[in-house]
């Protein structure tokens, strides 16, 4: 698995082989194969309307949604998008679904002040390579979905995310919502985390957790040593 497409996200089909589709996600241009049964065809008009409308996003860990017309139920996870939504209802094809769970409109403008609080909601979620959901997440997937919920779409991988924003010269100058990137011995960026307060970083490593950070990198109190070497801090 290279990534996950959450409910409500749209993509283009590049190739079809038997029961598999090669797709490109619209929000971050990531490509990969999915099972054909896990997709629902929609029109270009539907996609354009969804882009223009005030789409909502699930903020509860899980949400039950139902369609009164045919008693269809959907169990959605945190971060799922509700296309053509009013907050309590959303449209999927010709069906109208209702949810009693918490949702919020995806901000039209990025709000960095909400990043730290949103990130902490993922605390203790298990690590999953390619994951972007409350059931499992990797380091860059966590950053991507948290920033999306705060109104800013970022690329999928840590090395791509590191190209955005303005570099911060010293770790002591980092503010909540800044991103810290870490490299390996070859100089390749392989990890990313979110500064949540001075000297504290939230990141996905084994699970989503909070560790200390200084000019050397991430120091794990649990392991009693440095686990990641700091490369750069960026402010978006």
N, C-alpha and C positions, 0 to 999 in steps of 0.2 A: 504494500500500500504506500502510495506517495503523498496522498492528501485525501480529504473527505469533502464531499459536496453536501452542505447542510440543506434541510428542507427550505424551499423557496428560492434557492439560488438558481440562476439560469446559465445555460451553456450552449455552445454550437456543436453540432455533430460533424466531425471531420472525416470519419470512416466507419464503415459497418462490416463486421465479420460474424456471420452466424448470429449468436445471441449477444454479441459484444459490440459496444459503441466506443470509438475513440472521440473524446470530447475536449473542448477548450472552454474553461470557465470564463464567463464574461468579466467578473470583477477583478481577477488577477492574471488572466491569460494562461493559467496552469493547464497542462494537458495530461490526460490519462484515460485508461479504459474503465468502463462501468458496465454492469449487467444491464441489458436492454430493458428488463422488467422494472428496473429502478428509476426509470425516466417517464415523464409524461409530456407528450407533444403539446406545445402551445404556439399560438400565432405570433408573428413579429409585432402585430398590433398590441397583443397582450403584454409582451415584454416592454414595449415603449410606454404603455400606460402604467406599468408597474414602476418604471424608472421615474416617471413624472409625479406619481402619487406619493403621499406621505406614508410610506411603508412602515409597518411596525415590526418589532423583533421581540421574541420571547425572552423575558428576563427571569422567570422562575426556572428552577433546575429542570423541571419537566412540566408539560402542559397537555391536558386532554382537550381535544377539539372534536366537535361532532357536527354532522350535517343532518338536520331534522328531516329532510325529504326522504332519505333512504337509510337513515340510522348508521351511516358510515362514521367510524371513530378513527382519529389519528392521535398517536402519542408522540409529541414533539419535544425536543430538548432545547436547552438554553442556547440562544444565538440563532435559532431558526427564524427565517424571515416569513412574514405573512403578507403575500402579495395583494394589492388593491384592498388594503385593510382600513377599517375605521377604529381599530383598537380591540373591539370585542368580536368583530366578524371579519372574515376575509374570503376572497374568491379563489377558487381553483377550478379552472375550466368553467363548466356551467353550474357548479355547485357552490353553495354558500355555507361556510363553516363558522361555528361559534365557539369561542373559548372563554372560560371563566378565570383563566390564569392571568398573571401580571404580564403586561406588554408595555412597550414604550415606542414612541415614534423615533426612527433613526434620525439623529440630528442632521440638519442640513449643513451645519458648520461645526468643525472639530472643536471639542471642549476638553482640553488637557486636564482641567481640574477634576474631571470625573474618572480619569484613567486609573488612578491608584485604587479607588474604591471599587471600581468594576473588576479590576484584576484580582482583588482579595476575595471576591465571590467564587473564584476558581480554586481557592486554597484546598489542598489535599486531593485534587483530582489526579488520578493515576497517569503516569507517562505512557504515551502510545505514539510510536513512530508514525508520522503522517496524520495524527489525530487533530481534530479541531472542535471536539465536542466535550460536554460535561462528563461523558463516559471515558474519555481518554484524550490526551492532548500532548503535542510536542512543543518545544520551546518557541519556535516561530509561529506555530499554529495558535498558541496562546496569545502571543502579541498581536497577530493579525485579527483574531476575533474580538479581542478586547478593544483594540483601536477602532474596529468597524462599529462596535456598539457605541462608541463615543464620537462617531461621525467622520472617521478618516479611514479610507481603504489603503492598505499597504500590500506590497508583494508577498508571496508565500514564504520564501526562504530567508533565513537570517542574513546570508550574504547579499541578497537583493535589498532587504530592508536597511542594511547598513549604508546604502548609497543615498538614502533620503536624509533630509534634515541638516542641521548645523552642528558641527563638532564642538564639544565642550572641552576646554583645555585641562581642567583638573576635576577629579572625582568629587572633591569637596564642594564644587560649584554645581553639582547635579541637583536637579529638582524633581519632585514627584511627577511621574509621567515621562521622564527621560528614558531612553533606551540605552542599555550597556551591551556591547558586543565583545565576544571573546574568541580567541584564535587558538590554533594548534601549533605544533613546532614548525610546520611548513608555512605558517603565516596565513592560513586559510580560516576565515570566520566560520565557526561551527556552532556557536551558541549565542543566545540573546535573552535578556531579562529586562524587567521593568523596575526602575527605581521607584520605591513607594514612600520613602522618607530618607533623610540623610543617613548614609551608611547602611541602608537596608535595601535589598533587592528581592523581588519575587520572580521566580523562574521555574520552569518545568525540568526537573532532573530526578528521575525516579518517581517523583510526584511533584505537583505544584507546591512549592514551599518558599519560606522566607529565610534568606541567609544574609550575612554581613558582606560588605564590599568595600575595598580600599584600592589604592593605586596599583596593587599587585593583581587583584582579581577577586573572585568569590572565595571567602573562607567559610567552610562548613563547620559549625559548632558540633554537629553530630559526628563528623569524621575527624575533626581536630586538625584539618589541614586545608590548603588551597586546592580547589577542585577545577577552577577555570581561570585562565590567564586573560586579564583585561587588555583589549585592543583599542577600543574607542567608545566614547559616550556621545550620543546624538540627541538633539532636541528638535522635535518636529512642530 
